[in-house]
Every structure is written in C-alpha cells, then in structure tokens.
Amino acid sequence: MNDGDDMISTAEKLSRLETKIEKRKEAIAEETKKLNADLAEYDKLCLLTLADKFKLKKNVPADDAEMPGQTSFFESKHNPYED
C-alpha cells in the first residue's frame, strides 16, 4: 500500500474521484458525438452504395422526380381520408 495514500483524507479522495469521473464523462460525451458523426457518414455511404448498385438517380429535384400526369398528394385534398 502506498504510504502517501494513507495521508490523504477520504474527502480529498472523493474530490479527486469526482474530478476524474467528470473528465471521463466529458470524454465519453465527446467520443459519443464523434461516433454518431461517423455512424451518420457510414449510413450515408451505405445508401450511396446501394443507390449506385441499383442505378438510382442522385440529387433529383422533387419537381423532376414526378411522373408525367402525376398530381401532388396535397394539391386537391386537405384531408387525406376524404374521398
């Protein structure tokens, strides 16, 4: 056992542990933020890979994506359940 530790009060040990715990929480939060960003980028790349595999168009404006003769869902009805 370290003789120096015997001289430190319990309150001081608690204070040091609280500081370590807070630093670890901050590090975990920062790593979690980085992980989430990496996961989002991974998901995006997976979707792009699938789009390329199935020859889907990328970045098609919404107006160009409509089929000829297709009307907007919201164009004539305010209530989607109304016939």
KAQUIZI-V973247 format. One line per field, one symbol per residue. ss: DSSP state (h for helix, s for strand, l for the rest). phi: phi as a letter, one per 20 degrees, with the letter a starting at -180 (. if undefined). psi: psi as a letter, one per 30 degrees, with the letter a starting at -180 (. if undefined). A space follows every 10 residues. Layout:
ss=???
phi=???
psi=???
This chain:
ss=llhhhhhllh hhhhhhhhhh hhhhhhhhhh hhhhhhhhhh hhhhhhhhhh hhhlllllll lhhhhlllll llhhhhllll lll
phi=.fffffeeff ffffffffff ffffffffff ffffffffff ffffffffff fffelefdle fgfffffgnf dffefddedf eed
psi=kkfefffkle eeeeeeeeee eeeeeeeeee eeeeeeeeee eeeeeeeeee eeeghkkkhk keeffklkfk lkegefkfjf fk.
